[in-house]
């Protein structure tokens, strides 16, 4: 690598070291840092609950006809578990990239292992450094905001917008740029509940910053956002994530969604309001029909008996759960679910099977 790249890595490493130092000093000093966030970016509008379908009244015809391309970015760790998901994700990205109404531009797997792997030739990849040893405290998702900070600083991103996605996302059809009028588009998660968690969140989002409802019920993914806005949010997102992880109360309460809360808080600290677009994503088995969704997110296990009945909380007679393949590759031609299983689950298995049938050297 060139000396310029190494210099930037050194500078970024120094930055994260300083941020970590600040989070260690005390929660109170961290609160004072957050109070210094500028109000200059605050939008003078209320949060939008649903995606506006008619934007012609606020957008000129020339802007309507101009494509607003976005770059899809997926953070990934080393190992089989992340790799097989990324390969499937990128297969479907390529399938729909040039479809009707698509504004999908480039693609990057941000690999936060610190070293290249054997699939750099297949998936466009940018290697960044992981957090220093021990800093994630076993919570691997903490590497995500640090990975984005490095990528945004070091990479040449041609598109003006970025779609932050995840390896376990399957794109189901061409995606247009869903952001509107300077507002990012994000999927609302039912389990991100700022009002319910207000007592904890006020440690990181002081009352001086406004009502707790300024925090949207989102994570960082899926989100389509202008890259200049993300440049501002990303370092704060990293800082808040580290601070929350070091706070025993926040860590215990937020658990595996801690980094999602950190992104939502960081957006609010910068006055960034998101369009909450419910049709952005489907999550089987709870979402049964495909509808008009763009992304299929297979984060939950799908367990059914042979009569097609959901066996929630139990290992099913038929099942698909990504966690079954943490150390091994899913086999090709997985068995389809029994009759009666929802369309969303059937589609998931069919799309996984199509990808694995067409990807070379699957399982090696």
C-alpha positions as CSV (number, residue, x, y, z in Angstrom):
1,X,0.0,0.0,0.0
2,X,1.2,3.6,-0.6
3,X,2.6,5.8,2.1
4,X,-0.4,8.1,1.8
5,X,-2.8,5.3,2.7
6,X,-0.6,4.3,5.6
7,X,-0.5,7.9,6.9
8,X,-4.3,8.1,6.8
9,X,-4.6,4.8,8.7
10,X,-2.3,6.2,11.3
11,X,-4.3,9.4,11.6
12,X,-7.6,7.5,11.8
13,X,-6.1,5.2,14.4
14,X,-5.1,8.2,16.4
15,X,-8.6,9.6,16.1
16,X,-10.3,6.5,17.4
17,X,-7.7,6.3,20.2
18,X,-8.6,9.8,21.3
19,X,-12.4,9.1,21.0
20,X,-11.9,6.0,23.1
21,X,-10.0,8.0,25.7
22,X,-12.8,10.5,25.9
23,X,-15.4,7.8,26.4
24,X,-13.3,6.3,29.2
25,X,-12.9,9.5,31.2
26,X,-16.5,9.8,32.2
27,X,-20.1,9.7,31.0
28,X,-20.5,13.3,32.1
29,X,-17.6,14.6,29.9
30,X,-19.1,12.7,27.0
31,X,-22.4,14.5,27.5
32,X,-20.6,17.8,27.4
33,X,-19.1,16.8,24.0
34,X,-22.5,16.0,22.6
35,X,-23.9,19.3,23.7
36,X,-21.3,20.9,21.4
37,X,-22.8,19.4,18.3
38,X,-23.9,22.2,16.0
39,X,-27.6,23.0,15.5
40,X,-26.9,24.3,12.0
41,X,-28.0,21.1,10.4
42,X,-31.4,20.9,12.1
43,X,-34.4,20.5,9.6
44,X,-37.3,22.7,10.5
45,X,-39.9,20.0,9.8
46,X,-41.6,17.3,11.8
47,X,-40.6,13.6,11.5
48,X,-42.1,11.9,8.5
49,X,-44.0,8.7,9.3
50,X,-44.5,7.3,5.9
51,X,-42.8,7.7,2.5
52,X,-44.2,10.7,0.6
53,X,-45.5,9.3,-2.7
54,X,-46.0,12.5,-4.6
55,X,-42.9,14.8,-4.7
56,X,-43.7,16.7,-7.8
57,X,-44.9,19.7,-5.9
58,X,-41.5,20.1,-4.2
59,X,-39.2,18.9,-6.9
60,X,-38.6,20.5,-10.3
61,X,-39.1,18.5,-13.5
62,X,-35.4,18.6,-14.3
63,X,-34.6,17.1,-10.9
64,X,-37.3,14.4,-11.4
65,X,-35.7,13.3,-14.6
66,X,-32.2,13.3,-13.2
67,X,-31.0,10.0,-11.7
68,X,-29.7,10.3,-8.1
69,X,-27.4,7.3,-8.0
70,X,-26.5,5.7,-4.7
71,X,-23.6,3.5,-3.7
72,X,-24.4,0.3,-1.7
73,X,-22.1,-0.4,1.2
74,X,-22.1,-3.5,3.3
75,X,-19.8,-4.0,6.3
76,X,-18.4,-7.5,6.8
77,X,-16.1,-9.5,9.0
78,X,-13.8,-12.3,8.0
79,X,-15.0,-15.9,8.2
80,X,-17.5,-18.1,6.4
81,X,-20.6,-16.7,8.1
82,X,-20.3,-13.2,6.8
83,X,-18.8,-14.4,3.5
84,X,-21.6,-16.6,2.2
85,X,-24.1,-13.9,3.0
86,X,-22.1,-11.3,1.2
87,X,-21.8,-13.5,-1.9
88,X,-25.6,-14.0,-2.0
89,X,-26.2,-10.3,-1.4
90,X,-23.9,-9.2,-4.2
91,X,-25.4,-11.8,-6.6
92,X,-28.8,-10.2,-6.3
93,X,-27.4,-6.7,-6.3
94,X,-25.9,-7.4,-9.8
95,X,-29.2,-9.0,-10.9
96,X,-31.2,-5.9,-10.3
97,X,-28.6,-3.1,-10.6
98,X,-29.6,-2.1,-14.2
99,X,-33.3,-2.8,-13.9
100,X,-36.2,-0.4,-14.5
101,X,-36.2,2.6,-12.1
102,X,-33.0,1.5,-10.5
103,X,-30.7,4.2,-9.1
104,X,-28.2,1.6,-7.8
105,X,-24.7,2.6,-8.6
106,X,-21.5,1.0,-7.2
107,X,-21.1,-1.6,-4.5
108,X,-18.5,-2.0,-1.8
109,X,-18.0,-4.7,0.8
110,X,-16.2,-2.9,3.7
111,X,-14.1,-5.7,5.1
112,X,-13.1,-4.7,8.6
113,X,-10.7,-7.6,9.2
114,X,-7.6,-5.5,8.3
115,X,-6.5,-7.9,5.5
116,X,-7.8,-9.1,2.1
117,X,-9.5,-12.4,1.6
118,X,-9.9,-14.8,-1.4
119,X,-13.1,-13.1,-2.7
120,X,-11.7,-9.6,-3.5
121,X,-12.0,-10.5,-7.2
122,X,-15.7,-11.5,-7.0
123,X,-17.0,-8.7,-4.6
124,X,-15.8,-5.1,-4.8
125,X,-14.1,-4.8,-1.5
126,X,-12.4,-2.1,0.6
127,X,-10.3,-3.3,3.5
128,X,-10.3,-1.3,6.7
129,X,-8.9,-1.9,10.1
130,X,-10.8,-3.4,13.0
131,X,-11.1,-1.7,16.3
132,X,-8.1,-2.3,18.6
133,X,-8.2,-5.6,20.4
134,X,-10.7,-5.9,23.2
135,X,-12.5,-2.6,22.4
136,X,-15.6,-4.4,21.0
137,X,-16.0,-6.4,24.2
138,X,-17.3,-9.3,22.2
139,X,-19.9,-7.2,20.3
140,X,-18.7,-7.4,16.8
141,X,-21.2,-4.9,15.5
142,X,-19.2,-2.2,17.1
143,X,-16.7,-2.5,14.2
144,X,-19.4,-1.2,11.8
145,X,-19.3,2.5,12.6
146,X,-15.5,2.5,12.8
147,X,-15.5,0.7,9.4
148,X,-17.7,3.4,7.9
149,X,-15.6,6.2,9.3
150,X,-12.5,4.8,7.6
151,X,-14.2,4.0,4.3
152,X,-15.7,7.5,4.1
153,X,-12.4,9.1,4.8
154,X,-10.2,6.9,2.5
155,X,-12.4,5.7,-0.4
156,X,-13.3,7.6,-3.6
157,X,-17.1,7.4,-3.6
158,X,-18.4,8.7,-6.9
159,X,-22.1,8.7,-6.1
160,X,-23.7,11.4,-4.0
161,X,-25.8,9.0,-1.9
162,X,-25.1,5.8,0.0
163,X,-27.3,2.9,0.8
164,X,-26.1,1.3,4.0
165,X,-27.0,-2.4,3.9
166,X,-26.1,-5.7,5.6
167,X,-24.9,-9.1,4.4
168,X,-28.2,-10.7,5.3
169,X,-30.1,-8.4,2.9
170,X,-31.4,-9.9,-0.4
171,X,-32.4,-7.2,-2.9
172,X,-35.7,-8.3,-4.5
173,X,-36.1,-5.7,-7.2
174,X,-34.4,-2.6,-8.6
175,X,-34.2,0.1,-5.9
176,X,-34.7,3.8,-6.7
177,X,-33.3,6.5,-4.5
178,X,-36.0,6.7,-1.8
179,X,-34.6,9.7,0.0
180,X,-36.5,13.0,-0.7
181,X,-35.8,16.7,-0.2
182,X,-32.6,16.2,1.8
183,X,-34.1,13.6,4.1
184,X,-32.6,10.2,4.3
185,X,-34.9,7.2,3.8
186,X,-34.8,4.5,6.6
187,X,-36.7,1.5,7.7
188,X,-38.6,1.8,11.0
189,X,-37.9,-1.0,13.5
190,X,-40.6,-1.8,16.0
191,X,-38.1,-2.8,18.6
192,X,-36.3,0.6,18.5
193,X,-38.3,2.5,21.1
194,X,-36.8,5.8,22.1
195,X,-39.7,6.9,24.2
196,X,-39.6,3.7,26.2
197,X,-35.8,4.0,26.7
198,X,-35.8,7.7,27.4
199,X,-34.2,7.5,30.8
200,X,-31.1,5.7,29.4
201,X,-31.0,7.7,26.1
202,X,-30.9,11.0,27.9
203,X,-27.4,10.2,28.9
204,X,-26.4,10.5,25.3
205,X,-29.2,12.8,24.0
206,X,-29.5,15.6,26.6
207,X,-32.8,17.4,27.0
208,X,-31.2,20.5,25.6
209,X,-31.2,18.8,22.2
210,X,-35.0,18.5,22.1
211,X,-37.8,16.0,22.8
212,X,-36.9,12.3,22.8
213,X,-39.2,11.9,19.8
214,X,-36.5,13.6,17.7
215,X,-34.8,10.2,17.8
216,X,-36.2,8.1,15.0
217,X,-36.9,4.3,15.5
218,X,-34.1,3.3,13.0
219,X,-30.7,1.7,12.8
220,X,-28.1,2.5,10.2
221,X,-29.4,-0.1,7.8
222,X,-31.2,0.0,5.5
223,X,-30.7,3.7,5.1
224,X,-30.3,5.8,1.9
225,X,-28.5,9.0,2.8
226,X,-26.5,11.8,1.2
227,X,-22.9,11.1,1.8
228,X,-22.2,14.6,3.1
229,X,-24.7,14.0,5.8
230,X,-23.2,10.6,6.6
231,X,-19.7,12.2,6.8
232,X,-21.1,14.2,9.7
233,X,-23.0,11.4,11.5
234,X,-20.4,8.6,11.2
235,X,-17.8,9.8,13.8
236,X,-20.6,10.7,16.2
237,X,-22.1,7.2,15.6
238,X,-18.8,5.6,16.4
239,X,-18.4,7.7,19.5
240,X,-21.9,7.1,20.8
241,X,-21.6,3.4,20.1
242,X,-18.4,3.1,22.2
243,X,-19.9,5.2,25.0
244,X,-23.1,3.1,25.1
245,X,-21.1,-0.1,25.2
246,X,-19.1,1.2,28.2
247,X,-22.3,2.2,30.0
248,X,-23.5,-0.8,32.0
249,X,-27.2,0.3,31.9
250,X,-27.2,1.0,28.2
251,X,-25.3,-2.2,27.4
252,X,-27.7,-4.4,29.5
253,X,-30.8,-2.7,28.1
254,X,-29.9,-2.4,24.4
255,X,-27.9,-5.6,24.0
256,X,-27.7,-6.6,20.3
257,X,-29.4,-3.5,19.0
258,X,-27.0,-1.1,20.9
259,X,-25.3,0.1,17.7
260,X,-28.7,0.7,16.1
261,X,-29.7,3.0,19.0
262,X,-26.3,4.7,18.7
263,X,-27.0,5.5,15.0
264,X,-30.5,6.8,15.8
265,X,-29.2,9.0,18.6
266,X,-26.3,10.3,16.4
267,X,-28.7,11.2,13.6
268,X,-30.8,13.2,16.1
269,X,-27.8,14.9,17.5
270,X,-27.0,16.3,14.1
271,X,-30.7,17.3,13.5
272,X,-31.1,14.7,10.8
273,X,-34.7,13.5,10.4
274,X,-35.4,10.4,8.3
275,X,-38.3,9.4,6.2
276,X,-39.6,6.2,7.8
277,X,-40.3,3.9,4.8
278,X,-42.1,0.8,5.9
279,X,-42.0,-0.7,2.4
280,X,-38.2,-0.6,2.4
281,X,-37.8,-4.1,3.8
282,X,-39.5,-7.4,4.7
283,X,-38.5,-9.6,7.6
284,X,-39.7,-13.2,7.4
285,X,-41.3,-15.1,9.1
286,X,-43.2,-12.2,10.7
287,X,-43.8,-10.4,7.4
288,X,-45.7,-13.0,5.4
289,X,-46.3,-11.3,2.0
290,X,-43.8,-9.7,-0.3
291,X,-45.9,-6.7,-1.1
292,X,-43.9,-3.8,-2.7
293,X,-40.8,-4.4,-0.6
294,X,-37.3,-3.9,-2.0
295,X,-35.1,-5.9,0.5
296,X,-35.6,-9.2,2.2
297,X,-33.9,-9.3,5.6
298,X,-33.4,-12.9,6.9
299,X,-32.3,-12.1,10.4
300,X,-34.9,-14.3,12.1
301,X,-35.0,-18.0,12.2
302,X,-37.9,-19.6,10.2
303,X,-39.1,-22.8,11.9
304,X,-42.2,-24.7,10.7
305,X,-43.8,-28.1,11.2
306,X,-44.6,-30.2,8.1
307,X,-48.1,-28.8,8.1
308,X,-46.7,-25.3,7.5
309,X,-47.4,-24.0,11.0
310,X,-44.9,-21.7,12.6
311,X,-43.0,-23.2,15.5
312,X,-42.0,-20.0,17.2
313,X,-39.3,-20.6,19.8
314,X,-38.7,-24.2,18.8
315,X,-36.6,-26.0,16.3
316,X,-38.9,-26.7,13.4
317,X,-39.3,-29.9,11.4
318,X,-38.4,-27.7,8.5
319,X,-36.2,-24.7,9.2
320,X,-34.0,-22.0,7.7
321,X,-31.8,-20.0,10.1
322,X,-28.7,-18.2,9.0
323,X,-27.1,-19.1,12.4
324,X,-27.1,-22.7,11.4
325,X,-24.3,-21.8,9.1
326,X,-21.9,-19.8,11.3
327,X,-19.0,-22.1,10.5
328,X,-20.2,-23.9,7.4
329,X,-21.6,-23.0,4.0
330,X,-25.3,-23.6,3.3
331,X,-25.6,-26.4,0.9
332,X,-26.9,-25.9,-2.6
333,X,-30.5,-26.7,-3.4
334,X,-31.9,-26.3,0.1
335,X,-35.3,-28.0,0.5
336,X,-38.2,-25.8,0.0
337,X,-40.6,-25.3,3.0
338,X,-43.8,-27.4,3.2
339,X,-47.1,-26.2,1.8
340,X,-48.8,-23.5,3.8
341,X,-45.6,-21.6,4.7
342,X,-45.8,-17.9,3.9
343,X,-44.7,-16.4,0.5
344,X,-41.8,-14.5,2.2
345,X,-40.1,-17.6,3.5
346,X,-40.6,-19.6,0.3
347,X,-39.1,-16.6,-1.7
348,X,-36.1,-16.5,0.7
349,X,-35.2,-20.1,0.1
350,X,-35.7,-19.9,-3.6
351,X,-33.5,-16.8,-3.8
352,X,-30.8,-18.4,-1.7
353,X,-30.9,-21.5,-3.9
354,X,-30.7,-19.5,-7.2
355,X,-27.6,-17.6,-5.9
356,X,-25.8,-20.7,-4.7
357,X,-26.5,-22.6,-7.9
358,X,-24.9,-19.8,-9.9
359,X,-22.0,-18.8,-7.8
360,X,-18.7,-20.5,-8.6
361,X,-16.9,-22.7,-6.1
362,X,-19.7,-22.5,-3.6
363,X,-18.7,-24.0,-0.3
364,X,-15.0,-23.9,-0.9
